[in-house]
Amino acid sequence: MDNGTYLGGISGGCLEGDALRRAKKAITQDKPSVITYDTTQDDDQQIGVGLGCNGIIDVLFTPLNPAMKPTR
């Protein structure tokens, strides 16, 4: 949101910090991106390892223009 708050989530909390940084980057650069989070590996460098996520998720980060009206 414009006031710096955000709504919703994509996991039980293990991905939100990184996702928020990537969302802000997409907004700042006005450029979409896709990231794959893979928490199935026992690798200390992976986000979410040991937090119970144990899955793979692809997330699209795309800035939205509030002037655009949704289509059906």
PDB file of N, CA, C and O in Angstrom:
ATOM      1  N   MET A   1       0.825  -1.169   0.000  1.00  0.00           N
ATOM      2  CA  MET A   1       0.000   0.000   0.000  1.00  0.00           C
ATOM      3  C   MET A   1       0.878   1.244   0.000  1.00  0.00           C
ATOM      4  O   MET A   1       2.056   1.183   0.352  1.00  0.00           O
ATOM      5  N   ASP A   2       0.312   2.339  -0.386  1.00  0.00           N
ATOM      6  CA  ASP A   2       1.061   3.587  -0.457  1.00  0.00           C
ATOM      7  C   ASP A   2       1.639   4.029   0.883  1.00  0.00           C
ATOM      8  O   ASP A   2       2.662   4.712   0.920  1.00  0.00           O
ATOM      9  N   ASN A   3       1.005   3.653   1.966  1.00  0.00           N
ATOM     10  CA  ASN A   3       1.469   4.101   3.283  1.00  0.00           C
ATOM     11  C   ASN A   3       2.532   3.182   3.884  1.00  0.00           C
ATOM     12  O   ASN A   3       2.933   3.377   5.031  1.00  0.00           O
ATOM     13  N   GLY A   4       2.989   2.197   3.139  1.00  0.00           N
ATOM     14  CA  GLY A   4       4.053   1.320   3.604  1.00  0.00           C
ATOM     15  C   GLY A   4       3.598   0.044   4.272  1.00  0.00           C
ATOM     16  O   GLY A   4       4.429  -0.770   4.673  1.00  0.00           O
ATOM     17  N   THR A   5       2.298  -0.150   4.401  1.00  0.00           N
ATOM     18  CA  THR A   5       1.807  -1.395   4.975  1.00  0.00           C
ATOM     19  C   THR A   5       1.563  -2.398   3.858  1.00  0.00           C
ATOM     20  O   THR A   5       1.404  -2.028   2.695  1.00  0.00           O
ATOM     21  N   TYR A   6       1.535  -3.655   4.225  1.00  0.00           N
ATOM     22  CA  TYR A   6       1.248  -4.682   3.237  1.00  0.00           C
ATOM     23  C   TYR A   6       0.236  -5.654   3.813  1.00  0.00           C
ATOM     24  O   TYR A   6       0.072  -5.759   5.028  1.00  0.00           O
ATOM     25  N   LEU A   7      -0.440  -6.365   2.920  1.00  0.00           N
ATOM     26  CA  LEU A   7      -1.484  -7.302   3.303  1.00  0.00           C
ATOM     27  C   LEU A   7      -1.197  -8.656   2.698  1.00  0.00           C
ATOM     28  O   LEU A   7      -0.612  -8.745   1.619  1.00  0.00           O
ATOM     29  N   GLY A   8      -1.603  -9.716   3.383  1.00  0.00           N
ATOM     30  CA  GLY A   8      -1.518 -11.055   2.835  1.00  0.00           C
ATOM     31  C   GLY A   8      -0.194 -11.723   3.116  1.00  0.00           C
ATOM     32  O   GLY A   8       0.685 -11.165   3.773  1.00  0.00           O
ATOM     33  N   GLY A   9      -0.074 -12.922   2.608  1.00  0.00           N
ATOM     34  CA  GLY A   9       1.130 -13.699   2.800  1.00  0.00           C
ATOM     35  C   GLY A   9       1.222 -14.796   1.763  1.00  0.00           C
ATOM     36  O   GLY A   9       0.242 -15.117   1.089  1.00  0.00           O
ATOM     37  N   ILE A  10       2.405 -15.367   1.641  1.00  0.00           N
ATOM     38  CA  ILE A  10       2.611 -16.448   0.668  1.00  0.00           C
ATOM     39  C   ILE A  10       3.078 -17.729   1.346  1.00  0.00           C
ATOM     40  O   ILE A  10       3.189 -18.770   0.700  1.00  0.00           O
ATOM     41  N   SER A  11       3.351 -17.656   2.648  1.00  0.00           N
ATOM     42  CA  SER A  11       3.813 -18.841   3.368  1.00  0.00           C
ATOM     43  C   SER A  11       3.480 -18.667   4.841  1.00  0.00           C
ATOM     44  O   SER A  11       2.788 -17.724   5.227  1.00  0.00           O
ATOM     45  N   GLY A  12       3.964 -19.561   5.635  1.00  0.00           N
ATOM     46  CA  GLY A  12       3.759 -19.461   7.069  1.00  0.00           C
ATOM     47  C   GLY A  12       4.691 -18.467   7.725  1.00  0.00           C
ATOM     48  O   GLY A  12       4.837 -18.467   8.947  1.00  0.00           O
ATOM     49  N   GLY A  13       5.320 -17.627   6.938  1.00  0.00           N
ATOM     50  CA  GLY A  13       6.207 -16.609   7.474  1.00  0.00           C
ATOM     51  C   GLY A  13       7.646 -16.736   7.029  1.00  0.00           C
ATOM     52  O   GLY A  13       8.434 -15.809   7.218  1.00  0.00           O
ATOM     53  N   CYS A  14       8.010 -17.873   6.437  1.00  0.00           N
ATOM     54  CA  CYS A  14       9.420 -18.076   6.107  1.00  0.00           C
ATOM     55  C   CYS A  14       9.862 -17.354   4.840  1.00  0.00           C
ATOM     56  O   CYS A  14      11.066 -17.211   4.625  1.00  0.00           O
ATOM     57  N   LEU A  15       8.960 -16.899   4.004  1.00  0.00           N
ATOM     58  CA  LEU A  15       9.343 -16.246   2.754  1.00  0.00           C
ATOM     59  C   LEU A  15       9.023 -14.753   2.732  1.00  0.00           C
ATOM     60  O   LEU A  15       9.507 -14.035   1.857  1.00  0.00           O
ATOM     61  N   GLU A  16       8.230 -14.283   3.664  1.00  0.00           N
ATOM     62  CA  GLU A  16       7.702 -12.929   3.594  1.00  0.00           C
ATOM     63  C   GLU A  16       8.763 -11.827   3.580  1.00  0.00           C
ATOM     64  O   GLU A  16       8.617 -10.847   2.851  1.00  0.00           O
ATOM     65  N   GLY A  17       9.821 -11.973   4.370  1.00  0.00           N
ATOM     66  CA  GLY A  17      10.861 -10.942   4.408  1.00  0.00           C
ATOM     67  C   GLY A  17      11.504 -10.742   3.046  1.00  0.00           C
ATOM     68  O   GLY A  17      11.624  -9.612   2.573  1.00  0.00           O
ATOM     69  N   ASP A  18      11.915 -11.829   2.418  1.00  0.00           N
ATOM     70  CA  ASP A  18      12.530 -11.739   1.103  1.00  0.00           C
ATOM     71  C   ASP A  18      11.512 -11.281   0.067  1.00  0.00           C
ATOM     72  O   ASP A  18      11.839 -10.480  -0.809  1.00  0.00           O
ATOM     73  N   ALA A  19      10.287 -11.778   0.156  1.00  0.00           N
ATOM     74  CA  ALA A  19       9.248 -11.393  -0.796  1.00  0.00           C
ATOM     75  C   ALA A  19       8.953  -9.898  -0.712  1.00  0.00           C
ATOM     76  O   ALA A  19       8.742  -9.249  -1.737  1.00  0.00           O
ATOM     77  N   LEU A  20       8.937  -9.357   0.484  1.00  0.00           N
ATOM     78  CA  LEU A  20       8.682  -7.932   0.647  1.00  0.00           C
ATOM     79  C   LEU A  20       9.791  -7.107   0.003  1.00  0.00           C
ATOM     80  O   LEU A  20       9.506  -6.108  -0.657  1.00  0.00           O
ATOM     81  N   ARG A  21      11.042  -7.504   0.181  1.00  0.00           N
ATOM     82  CA  ARG A  21      12.157  -6.800  -0.464  1.00  0.00           C
ATOM     83  C   ARG A  21      12.042  -6.859  -1.983  1.00  0.00           C
ATOM     84  O   ARG A  21      12.294  -5.867  -2.665  1.00  0.00           O
ATOM     85  N   ARG A  22      11.665  -8.012  -2.509  1.00  0.00           N
ATOM     86  CA  ARG A  22      11.530  -8.149  -3.964  1.00  0.00           C
ATOM     87  C   ARG A  22      10.339  -7.352  -4.501  1.00  0.00           C
ATOM     88  O   ARG A  22      10.400  -6.807  -5.603  1.00  0.00           O
ATOM     89  N   ALA A  23       9.267  -7.288  -3.727  1.00  0.00           N
ATOM     90  CA  ALA A  23       8.097  -6.492  -4.133  1.00  0.00           C
ATOM     91  C   ALA A  23       8.463  -5.015  -4.187  1.00  0.00           C
ATOM     92  O   ALA A  23       8.101  -4.317  -5.134  1.00  0.00           O
ATOM     93  N   LYS A  24       9.176  -4.539  -3.178  1.00  0.00           N
ATOM     94  CA  LYS A  24       9.603  -3.141  -3.172  1.00  0.00           C
ATOM     95  C   LYS A  24      10.505  -2.835  -4.361  1.00  0.00           C
ATOM     96  O   LYS A  24      10.414  -1.762  -4.959  1.00  0.00           O
ATOM     97  N   LYS A  25      11.379  -3.785  -4.703  1.00  0.00           N
ATOM     98  CA  LYS A  25      12.277  -3.609  -5.853  1.00  0.00           C
ATOM     99  C   LYS A  25      11.472  -3.526  -7.147  1.00  0.00           C
ATOM    100  O   LYS A  25      11.757  -2.685  -7.999  1.00  0.00           O
ATOM    101  N   ALA A  26      10.471  -4.392  -7.302  1.00  0.00           N
ATOM    102  CA  ALA A  26       9.623  -4.365  -8.497  1.00  0.00           C
ATOM    103  C   ALA A  26       8.909  -3.022  -8.619  1.00  0.00           C
ATOM    104  O   ALA A  26       8.790  -2.473  -9.714  1.00  0.00           O
ATOM    105  N   ILE A  27       8.436  -2.499  -7.494  1.00  0.00           N
ATOM    106  CA  ILE A  27       7.740  -1.210  -7.507  1.00  0.00           C
ATOM    107  C   ILE A  27       8.711  -0.093  -7.859  1.00  0.00           C
ATOM    108  O   ILE A  27       8.407   0.748  -8.705  1.00  0.00           O
ATOM    109  N   THR A  28       9.875  -0.076  -7.221  1.00  0.00           N
ATOM    110  CA  THR A  28      10.868   0.973  -7.453  1.00  0.00           C
ATOM    111  C   THR A  28      11.351   0.981  -8.896  1.00  0.00           C
ATOM    112  O   THR A  28      11.482   2.042  -9.507  1.00  0.00           O
ATOM    113  N   GLN A  29      11.616  -0.206  -9.440  1.00  0.00           N
ATOM    114  CA  GLN A  29      12.131  -0.313 -10.808  1.00  0.00           C
ATOM    115  C   GLN A  29      11.021  -0.339 -11.851  1.00  0.00           C
ATOM    116  O   GLN A  29      11.290  -0.270 -13.050  1.00  0.00           O
ATOM    117  N   ASP A  30       9.768  -0.438 -11.394  1.00  0.00           N
ATOM    118  CA  ASP A  30       8.613  -0.552 -12.291  1.00  0.00           C
ATOM    119  C   ASP A  30       8.836  -1.674 -13.305  1.00  0.00           C
ATOM    120  O   ASP A  30       8.613  -1.518 -14.505  1.00  0.00           O
ATOM    121  N   LYS A  31       9.292  -2.828 -12.762  1.00  0.00           N
ATOM    122  CA  LYS A  31       9.634  -3.968 -13.615  1.00  0.00           C
ATOM    123  C   LYS A  31       9.257  -5.267 -12.897  1.00  0.00           C
ATOM    124  O   LYS A  31       9.673  -5.483 -11.758  1.00  0.00           O
ATOM    125  N   PRO A  32       8.470  -6.138 -13.555  1.00  0.00           N
ATOM    126  CA  PRO A  32       8.104  -7.406 -12.918  1.00  0.00           C
ATOM    127  C   PRO A  32       9.260  -8.406 -12.903  1.00  0.00           C
ATOM    128  O   PRO A  32      10.193  -8.308 -13.700  1.00  0.00           O
ATOM    129  N   SER A  33       9.181  -9.358 -11.992  1.00  0.00           N
ATOM    130  CA  SER A  33      10.149 -10.451 -11.942  1.00  0.00           C
ATOM    131  C   SER A  33       9.471 -11.679 -11.352  1.00  0.00           C
ATOM    132  O   SER A  33       8.439 -11.578 -10.689  1.00  0.00           O
ATOM    133  N   VAL A  34      10.063 -12.832 -11.600  1.00  0.00           N
ATOM    134  CA  VAL A  34       9.573 -14.093 -11.035  1.00  0.00           C
ATOM    135  C   VAL A  34      10.717 -14.718 -10.259  1.00  0.00           C
ATOM    136  O   VAL A  34      11.853 -14.751 -10.732  1.00  0.00           O
ATOM    137  N   ILE A  35      10.416 -15.213  -9.070  1.00  0.00           N
ATOM    138  CA  ILE A  35      11.415 -15.911  -8.270  1.00  0.00           C
ATOM    139  C   ILE A  35      10.848 -17.261  -7.855  1.00  0.00           C
ATOM    140  O   ILE A  35       9.665 -17.378  -7.534  1.00  0.00           O
ATOM    141  N   THR A  36      11.695 -18.266  -7.865  1.00  0.00           N
ATOM    142  CA  THR A  36      11.312 -19.588  -7.382  1.00  0.00           C
ATOM    143  C   THR A  36      11.951 -19.801  -6.029  1.00  0.00           C
ATOM    144  O   THR A  36      13.172 -19.746  -5.889  1.00  0.00           O
ATOM    145  N   TYR A  37      11.117 -20.044  -5.034  1.00  0.00           N
ATOM    146  CA  TYR A  37      11.600 -20.394  -3.704  1.00  0.00           C
ATOM    147  C   TYR A  37      11.516 -21.909  -3.582  1.00  0.00           C
ATOM    148  O   TYR A  37      10.442 -22.492  -3.730  1.00  0.00           O
ATOM    149  N   ASP A  38      12.647 -22.539  -3.312  1.00  0.00           N
ATOM    150  CA  ASP A  38      12.703 -23.989  -3.161  1.00  0.00           C
ATOM    151  C   ASP A  38      13.181 -24.289  -1.744  1.00  0.00           C
ATOM    152  O   ASP A  38      14.361 -24.129  -1.435  1.00  0.00           O
ATOM    153  N   THR A  39      12.275 -24.717  -0.900  1.00  0.00           N
ATOM    154  CA  THR A  39      12.623 -25.009   0.490  1.00  0.00           C
ATOM    155  C   THR A  39      12.643 -26.512   0.759  1.00  0.00           C
ATOM    156  O   THR A  39      12.487 -26.947   1.900  1.00  0.00           O
ATOM    157  N   THR A  40      12.836 -27.302  -0.300  1.00  0.00           N
ATOM    158  CA  THR A  40      12.850 -28.755  -0.147  1.00  0.00           C
ATOM    159  C   THR A  40      14.235 -29.302   0.192  1.00  0.00           C
ATOM    160  O   THR A  40      14.358 -30.456   0.604  1.00  0.00           O
ATOM    161  N   GLN A  41      15.266 -28.497   0.027  1.00  0.00           N
ATOM    162  CA  GLN A  41      16.629 -28.968   0.241  1.00  0.00           C
ATOM    163  C   GLN A  41      17.081 -28.705   1.674  1.00  0.00           C
ATOM    164  O   GLN A  41      16.652 -27.734   2.297  1.00  0.00           O
ATOM    165  N   ASP A  42      17.942 -29.567   2.190  1.00  0.00           N
ATOM    166  CA  ASP A  42      18.543 -29.361   3.508  1.00  0.00           C
ATOM    167  C   ASP A  42      19.819 -28.545   3.349  1.00  0.00           C
ATOM    168  O   ASP A  42      20.921 -29.048   3.568  1.00  0.00           O
ATOM    169  N   ASP A  43      19.663 -27.297   2.969  1.00  0.00           N
ATOM    170  CA  ASP A  43      20.782 -26.397   2.717  1.00  0.00           C
ATOM    171  C   ASP A  43      20.574 -25.155   3.578  1.00  0.00           C
ATOM    172  O   ASP A  43      19.554 -24.479   3.451  1.00  0.00           O
ATOM    173  N   ASP A  44      21.526 -24.851   4.448  1.00  0.00           N
ATOM    174  CA  ASP A  44      21.396 -23.703   5.349  1.00  0.00           C
ATOM    175  C   ASP A  44      21.291 -22.382   4.601  1.00  0.00           C
ATOM    176  O   ASP A  44      20.856 -21.387   5.179  1.00  0.00           O
ATOM    177  N   GLN A  45      21.675 -22.349   3.337  1.00  0.00           N
ATOM    178  CA  GLN A  45      21.621 -21.114   2.550  1.00  0.00           C
ATOM    179  C   GLN A  45      20.240 -20.866   1.946  1.00  0.00           C
ATOM    180  O   GLN A  45      19.979 -19.777   1.433  1.00  0.00           O
ATOM    181  N   GLN A  46      19.366 -21.848   1.999  1.00  0.00           N
ATOM    182  CA  GLN A  46      18.033 -21.716   1.418  1.00  0.00           C
ATOM    183  C   GLN A  46      17.092 -21.032   2.400  1.00  0.00           C
ATOM    184  O   GLN A  46      17.143 -21.280   3.604  1.00  0.00           O
ATOM    185  N   ILE A  47      16.243 -20.180   1.875  1.00  0.00           N
ATOM    186  CA  ILE A  47      15.224 -19.511   2.682  1.00  0.00           C
ATOM    187  C   ILE A  47      14.171 -20.534   3.085  1.00  0.00           C
ATOM    188  O   ILE A  47      13.716 -21.322   2.255  1.00  0.00           O
ATOM    189  N   GLY A  48      13.789 -20.524   4.338  1.00  0.00           N
ATOM    190  CA  GLY A  48      12.685 -21.363   4.789  1.00  0.00           C
ATOM    191  C   GLY A  48      13.073 -22.741   5.264  1.00  0.00           C
ATOM    192  O   GLY A  48      12.219 -23.470   5.769  1.00  0.00           O
ATOM    193  N   VAL A  49      14.324 -23.128   5.124  1.00  0.00           N
ATOM    194  CA  VAL A  49      14.746 -24.461   5.552  1.00  0.00           C
ATOM    195  C   VAL A  49      14.587 -24.565   7.056  1.00  0.00           C
ATOM    196  O   VAL A  49      14.980 -23.668   7.801  1.00  0.00           O
ATOM    197  N   GLY A  50      14.012 -25.659   7.488  1.00  0.00           N
ATOM    198  CA  GLY A  50      13.827 -25.889   8.907  1.00  0.00           C
ATOM    199  C   GLY A  50      12.622 -25.164   9.496  1.00  0.00           C
ATOM    200  O   GLY A  50      12.386 -25.246  10.702  1.00  0.00           O
ATOM    201  N   LEU A  51      11.870 -24.470   8.684  1.00  0.00           N
ATOM    202  CA  LEU A  51      10.719 -23.735   9.180  1.00  0.00           C
ATOM    203  C   LEU A  51       9.411 -24.412   8.817  1.00  0.00           C
ATOM    204  O   LEU A  51       8.340 -23.855   9.061  1.00  0.00           O
ATOM    205  N   GLY A  52       9.477 -25.606   8.235  1.00  0.00           N
ATOM    206  CA  GLY A  52       8.263 -26.344   7.939  1.00  0.00           C
ATOM    207  C   GLY A  52       7.660 -26.063   6.580  1.00  0.00           C
ATOM    208  O   GLY A  52       6.597 -26.596   6.260  1.00  0.00           O
ATOM    209  N   CYS A  53       8.304 -25.246   5.775  1.00  0.00           N
ATOM    210  CA  CYS A  53       7.738 -24.922   4.457  1.00  0.00           C
ATOM    211  C   CYS A  53       7.820 -26.132   3.527  1.00  0.00           C
ATOM    212  O   CYS A  53       6.797 -26.589   3.016  1.00  0.00           O
ATOM    213  N   ASN A  54       9.007 -26.647   3.307  1.00  0.00           N
ATOM    214  CA  ASN A  54       9.257 -27.859   2.539  1.00  0.00           C
ATOM    215  C   ASN A  54       8.448 -27.947   1.255  1.00  0.00           C
ATOM    216  O   ASN A  54       7.670 -28.881   1.067  1.00  0.00           O
ATOM    217  N   GLY A  55       8.632 -26.979   0.378  1.00  0.00           N
ATOM    218  CA  GLY A  55       7.937 -26.986  -0.896  1.00  0.00           C
ATOM    219  C   GLY A  55       8.600 -26.055  -1.881  1.00  0.00           C
ATOM    220  O   GLY A  55       9.621 -25.434  -1.583  1.00  0.00           O
ATOM    221  N   ILE A  56       8.009 -25.963  -3.063  1.00  0.00           N
ATOM    222  CA  ILE A  56       8.502 -25.083  -4.120  1.00  0.00           C
ATOM    223  C   ILE A  56       7.365 -24.152  -4.507  1.00  0.00           C
ATOM    224  O   ILE A  56       6.228 -24.588  -4.690  1.00  0.00           O
ATOM    225  N   ILE A  57       7.679 -22.869  -4.628  1.00  0.00           N
ATOM    226  CA  ILE A  57       6.678 -21.895  -5.018  1.00  0.00           C
ATOM    227  C   ILE A  57       7.298 -20.881  -5.965  1.00  0.00           C
ATOM    228  O   ILE A  57       8.394 -20.377  -5.717  1.00  0.00           O
ATOM    229  N   ASP A  58       6.594 -20.582  -7.050  1.00  0.00           N
ATOM    230  CA  ASP A  58       6.991 -19.521  -7.977  1.00  0.00           C
ATOM    231  C   ASP A  58       6.131 -18.307  -7.664  1.00  0.00           C
ATOM    232  O   ASP A  58       4.908 -18.414  -7.567  1.00  0.00           O
ATOM    233  N   VAL A  59       6.774 -17.144  -7.505  1.00  0.00           N
ATOM    234  CA  VAL A  59       6.051 -15.926  -7.168  1.00  0.00           C
ATOM    235  C   VAL A  59       6.349 -14.865  -8.212  1.00  0.00           C
ATOM    236  O   VAL A  59       7.507 -14.609  -8.543  1.00  0.00           O
ATOM    237  N   LEU A  60       5.286 -14.247  -8.730  1.00  0.00           N
ATOM    238  CA  LEU A  60       5.407 -13.133  -9.669  1.00  0.00           C
ATOM    239  C   LEU A  60       5.303 -11.842  -8.877  1.00  0.00           C
ATOM    240  O   LEU A  60       4.317 -11.607  -8.177  1.00  0.00           O
ATOM    241  N   PHE A  61       6.316 -11.017  -8.991  1.00  0.00           N
ATOM    242  CA  PHE A  61       6.312  -9.689  -8.380  1.00  0.00           C
ATOM    243  C   PHE A  61       6.115  -8.687  -9.508  1.00  0.00           C
ATOM    244  O   PHE A  61       6.977  -8.540 -10.374  1.00  0.00           O
ATOM    245  N   THR A  62       4.992  -8.008  -9.495  1.00  0.00           N
ATOM    246  CA  THR A  62       4.714  -7.040 -10.552  1.00  0.00           C
ATOM    247  C   THR A  62       4.062  -5.798  -9.957  1.00  0.00           C
ATOM    248  O   THR A  62       3.099  -5.898  -9.196  1.00  0.00           O
ATOM    249  N   PRO A  63       4.588  -4.631 -10.307  1.00  0.00           N
ATOM    250  CA  PRO A  63       3.967  -3.412  -9.794  1.00  0.00           C
ATOM    251  C   PRO A  63       2.598  -3.207 -10.435  1.00  0.00           C
ATOM    252  O   PRO A  63       2.407  -3.487 -11.619  1.00  0.00           O
ATOM    253  N   LEU A  64       1.657  -2.721  -9.647  1.00  0.00           N
ATOM    254  CA  LEU A  64       0.316  -2.455 -10.151  1.00  0.00           C
ATOM    255  C   LEU A  64       0.106  -0.956 -10.248  1.00  0.00           C
ATOM    256  O   LEU A  64       0.551  -0.193  -9.391  1.00  0.00           O
ATOM    257  N   ASN A  65      -0.567  -0.554 -11.288  1.00  0.00           N
ATOM    258  CA  ASN A  65      -0.900   0.846 -11.468  1.00  0.00           C
ATOM    259  C   ASN A  65      -2.305   1.063 -10.926  1.00  0.00           C
ATOM    260  O   ASN A  65      -3.263   0.532 -11.486  1.00  0.00           O
ATOM    261  N   PRO A  66      -2.452   1.836  -9.842  1.00  0.00           N
ATOM    262  CA  PRO A  66      -3.783   2.007  -9.251  1.00  0.00           C
ATOM    263  C   PRO A  66      -4.788   2.669 -10.189  1.00  0.00           C
ATOM    264  O   PRO A  66      -5.994   2.573  -9.959  1.00  0.00           O
ATOM    265  N   ALA A  67      -4.318   3.335 -11.237  1.00  0.00           N
ATOM    266  CA  ALA A  67      -5.234   3.967 -12.192  1.00  0.00           C
ATOM    267  C   ALA A  67      -5.871   2.953 -13.122  1.00  0.00           C
ATOM    268  O   ALA A  67      -6.891   3.242 -13.748  1.00  0.00           O
ATOM    269  N   MET A  68      -5.283   1.767 -13.222  1.00  0.00           N
ATOM    270  CA  MET A  68      -5.835   0.729 -14.100  1.00  0.00           C
ATOM    271  C   MET A  68      -7.050   0.107 -13.446  1.00  0.00           C
ATOM    272  O   MET A  68      -7.041  -0.182 -12.249  1.00  0.00           O
ATOM    273  N   LYS A  69      -8.084  -0.097 -14.221  1.00  0.00           N
ATOM    274  CA  LYS A  69      -9.291  -0.733 -13.705  1.00  0.00           C
ATOM    275  C   LYS A  69      -9.276  -2.203 -14.080  1.00  0.00           C
ATOM    276  O   LYS A  69      -8.907  -2.552 -15.201  1.00  0.00           O
ATOM    277  N   PRO A  70      -9.671  -3.070 -13.156  1.00  0.00           N
ATOM    278  CA  PRO A  70      -9.684  -4.520 -13.470  1.00  0.00           C
ATOM    279  C   PRO A  70     -10.677  -4.842 -14.574  1.00  0.00           C
ATOM    280  O   PRO A  70     -11.725  -4.207 -14.693  1.00  0.00           O
ATOM    281  N   THR A  71     -10.333  -5.824 -15.366  1.00  0.00           N
ATOM    282  CA  THR A  71     -11.233  -6.295 -16.426  1.00  0.00           C
ATOM    283  C   THR A  71     -11.767  -7.653 -16.026  1.00  0.00           C
ATOM    284  O   THR A  71     -11.152  -8.368 -15.236  1.00  0.00           O
ATOM    285  N   ARG A  72     -12.890  -7.995 -16.565  1.00  0.00           N
ATOM    286  CA  ARG A  72     -13.478  -9.320 -16.260  1.00  0.00           C
ATOM    287  C   ARG A  72     -13.496 -10.161 -17.484  1.00  0.00           C
ATOM    288  O   ARG A  72     -13.948 -11.305 -17.439  1.00  0.00           O
TER     289      ARG A  72
END
